Amino acid sequence: MTALERARAAAFPAGEYVGQESFVRAGEVRTLAHRAGVGRGVSVLDLCCGLAGPGRMITAESGCRYLGVDHSASALATARELAWNLPCRFQHAHVPPLPEGRFEVVLLLETMLAFPDKDALAHEVARVLEPGGRFAFTVEEGRPLTGQERALMPGADTVWPIQLTKLTRVLRAAGLTVTWRLEYSAAHRATAAALLRCYRADSLQIAAQIGTRATADLIISHRLWNDWLGSGRVRKFAMVAEKQ
């Protein structure tokens, strides 16, 4: 494991780290997949899958038919290597648009935040879902960032929270109805705090791997997420919406 991976693994409770690059825990992914009806033979499209740690986990445990999509060719190459004995497929693409085909479940973990146009995303998800298909995702809920908040947050061009009332309208306009929702704000605040401690403790080793500036940005962003989740400025939810 790299220094960054060791720090991430140390931040999560035992059994909860499966290679994810986010705050979501393995148990939370399992719950979301269960609520979305992921099971043997179910077709799953995992958007922005990255190294696909959660995707590989649910494929191994459920026997679903899995397709992971990401814009990073290097991340997908690593994901393919790690999934060598699993029935996972991967595709290099920027989304939206989404790959052609029909799926029973579309999964979007911890990256709804990066899409400024959530209306376009929701319509694309609905387009590729079968009737009765499920969109399973996590979302950062809250008002849009202020100019001052954007100036503080590294990579602010990928930070677009949305309020629940607006998100519900966006989903409904795309033909998607929320069927399940669970708040994870406290758990994700705890994860953000643990990651912050581990990144600070191993900052020299991490900087040798990814650079001083990237390490500083990593620490700053996790300090802000710890503050925002702790204060209620942002809340975290897992949700399932069904195509009508």
HUSULDA-V589198 format. One record per pair of residues at least 24 apart in sequence whose ideal C-beta (glycine too) atoms are under 8 Angstrom apart, sorted by sequence separation. I is the first residue (numbers start at 1). GAP is how many residues later the second one is. If there is no record, write none. Layout:
# HUSULDA-V589198
[[I;GAP] [I;GAP]]
This chain:
# HUSULDA-V589198
[[38;24] [39;24] [40;24] [41;24] [43;24] [45;24] [51;24] [55;24] [59;24] [67;24] [69;24] [71;24] [96;24] [29;25] [33;25] [39;25] [50;25] [96;25] [103;25] [104;25] [112;25] [38;26] [49;26] [56;26] [60;26] [69;26] [95;26] [98;26] [102;26] [103;26] [104;26] [112;26] [113;26] [141;26] [196;26] [30;27] [49;27] [51;27] [52;27] [56;27] [59;27] [97;27] [98;27] [101;27] [102;27] [103;27] [106;27] [108;27] [112;27] [113;27] [195;27] [196;27] [26;28] [29;28] [30;28] [51;28] [59;28] [96;28] [100;28] [102;28] [105;28] [106;28] [108;28] [109;28] [110;28] [112;28] [139;28] [21;29] [29;29] [33;29] [50;29] [53;29] [59;29] [69;29] [95;29] [98;29] [99;29] [104;29] [105;29] [106;29] [107;29] [108;29] [109;29] [21;30] [24;30] [49;30] [52;30] [56;30] [69;30] [98;30] [103;30] [104;30] [105;30] [106;30] [107;30] [108;30] [192;30] [196;30] [26;31] [30;31] [51;31] [52;31] [102;31] [105;31] [19;32] [21;32] [56;32] [67;32] [19;33] [20;33] [55;33] [192;33] [193;33] [19;34] [20;34] [67;34] [192;34] [18;35] [19;35] [18;36] [52;36] [67;36] [135;36] [19;37] [189;37] [192;37] [193;37] [18;38] [52;38] [18;39] [189;40] [49;41] [64;41] [135;41] [188;41] [189;41] [118;42] [114;44] [116;44] [118;44] [185;44] [113;45] [114;45] [115;45] [134;45] [113;46] [114;46] [138;46] [48;47] [113;47] [185;47] [47;48] [113;48] [122;48] [126;48] [188;48] [118;49] [122;49] [125;49] [126;49] [185;49] [187;49] [112;50] [123;50] [126;50] [185;50] [47;51] [119;51] [122;51] [123;51] [125;51] [185;51] [55;52] [118;52] [122;52] [183;52] [184;52] [45;53] [183;53] [184;53] [45;54] [119;54] [122;54] [183;54] [184;54] [54;55] [119;55] [182;55] [45;56] [181;56] [182;56] [181;57] [182;57] [45;58] [181;58] [43;59] [44;59] [47;59] [180;59] [181;59] [43;60] [44;60] [45;60] [47;60] [48;60] [180;60] [43;61] [44;61] [45;61] [46;61] [47;61] [48;61] [178;61] [179;61] [42;62] [43;62] [44;62] [45;62] [46;62] [155;62] [178;62] [179;62] [19;63] [42;63] [44;63] [46;63] [48;63] [154;63] [178;63] [179;63] [47;64] [154;64] [177;64] [176;65] [177;65] [48;66] [154;66] [155;66] [176;66] [37;67] [38;67] [153;67] [154;67] [176;67] [177;67] [37;68] [152;68] [153;68] [175;68] [176;68] [36;69] [175;69] [171;70] [36;71] [153;71] [33;72] [152;72] [161;73] [164;73] [33;74] [32;75] [32;77] [29;80] [45;83] [24;85] [24;86] [142;86] [22;87] [23;87] [22;88] [20;89] [21;89] [20;90] [142;91] [142;92] [141;93] [142;93] [140;94] [141;94] [140;95] [141;95] [140;96] [141;96] [37;97] [139;97] [36;98] [38;98] [138;98] [139;98] [138;99] [36;100] [138;100] [139;100] [35;101] [137;101] [138;101] [136;102] [137;102] [33;103] [136;103] [32;104] [136;104] [135;105] [32;106] [134;106] [135;106] [134;107] [135;107] [134;108] [135;108] [133;109] [134;109] [132;110] [133;110] [132;111] [131;112] [130;113] [131;113] [24;114] [129;114] [126;117] [35;145] [31;151] [28;156] [28;159] [24;160] [25;162] [23;164] [24;164] [23;165] [25;166] [23;168] [23;169] [23;172] [12;179] [11;180] [12;182] [11;183] [11;184] [11;186] [8;187] [11;187] [7;188] [10;188] [8;190] [7;191] [7;192] [7;194] [7;195] [6;196] [3;199] [7;199] [3;202] [4;202] [23;202] [3;203] [35;203] [36;204] [3;205] [4;205] [35;205] [3;206] [4;206] [32;206] [2;207] [31;207] [32;208] [28;210] [23;213] [24;214]]
